[in-house]
Amino acid sequence: MNVTNTIRQLRSWSAVNKGPRRVFVPTMGALHQGHAALIHAAREIAGQSGNVIVSIFVNPTQFGPNEDFEKYPRTLVEDLAICRDHGADMIFAPKVDEIYPPDRSVQITETSLSKALCGATRPGHFEGVVTVVTKLFNLVQADDAVFGKKDYQQLAIITRLVRDLDFNVTLHGIDTVREDDGLAMSSRNRYLSAEERAQAPALRAALVSAREAWKKGESDPDALEKLIADHIKAHAPLGRIDYISAVDASNLQAISATTQLVVVAVAVFFGKARLIDNIELK
Ligand code: PAF
């Protein structure tokens, strides 16, 4: 496995490692079993003669001024071990000034899907995500890229990015990996106190109960959202609900007569940890 923090070395490596398929896994590090599943999936897509590139970059432009950029866990040594164990070929782990010139003046903005859900309470977040993903796509020049479905809105927005800006990359959404009690794996779970950690699985349980209600015929988004809120309030009193939203999965807008798939997404603060999760209603 190769590791670099420079664009120049990434490009030199890419010039001589032209396997039949190059698969990219963008991450911010602090890797866990959810990321391991992404790298594993990338390896399967690439095949033994293809190449898997993982980026590890805590992207400052996707953090708001009062968010956890400075405190975001940075665990490069452990991250490299996970990458190696799951078959990555190249790790690109640049410093901030390698990615962003100090006088940068161009950014990418998605103007529709990013208004809802996390975008409504994290202004500027998706500009940062879409801009860095654009830059990483340009640098890595992959045939395929792998993203987790836990960040459902992110994947939907990047799908639009690829379509609208004609990136020649195939996206793969990978199912959320969960702890035994249902909590979605997240780099931010390590912020939880023991008490918060004990209550956090209520997010998943609430979403599952909404899916049960949906299967029994409840289709009113307000009723589904209330059911989830009531569950979280009852089982996770330390949680502070940021949003609960049942939307059309294709555009993240209000459910309409043309909606084919509904997704319910939630964000809940436990102390300084903001946890997200979602469920598709089928
Ligand atoms: O999902 C993440 O870890 C980040 O948002 C991403 C896609 C690596 C961009 O910084």
Residues whose N, C-alpha, C, O or C-beta is under 5 A from the ligand:
A	BS01	PAF	P26 T27 M28 F57 N59 V129 V132
